[in-house]
Amino acid sequence: MGYYREGRQRFGPRRGPASFGPKPVEEGKEYEVDIKEISRRGEGIARVEGFVVFVPNTKAGDHVKVKVTKVANRFATAEVVQ
């Protein structure tokens, strides 16, 4: 009797870290991008094959060459290359 049964979990199986497959950008590589919008934190947002790249110190409309500094599951961060 009771709410819980042996071998069953109340809230379903726990999931591990999600993997979203191969990324279209690589850490350390350079890309030319167009900044399309600004994030809530004031960083420029570009996309490489739909993958979001945050670029600080840019504004919407900028066309810049960037170097990717970090790649996460759903986004990357980059810095402007002079």
C-alpha positions, 0 to 999 in steps of 0.5 A: 500500500502506499503512494510509491511502488518499488522500482518506480520513480515519482517524477520520471527518469533523471536525464543527464547532460543534454547533447545537441549534436555537432556545433557549426563553430569551433573554439579558437576559429575565426568567422565573419558574422553580421550582428542581427540583434542585441541581447538583454545583457547588451551583447551583440547576437550573431548566428552561424548556421542558426547557432547563436554566437554572443559578441560583446562590444558590438551593435546591431548592423555591425559586420565583424570578424570574430574569434570564438572563445567558448562553445556551450551546448546552445550558444557560443561566445566570441570576441572581435578580431581587429 
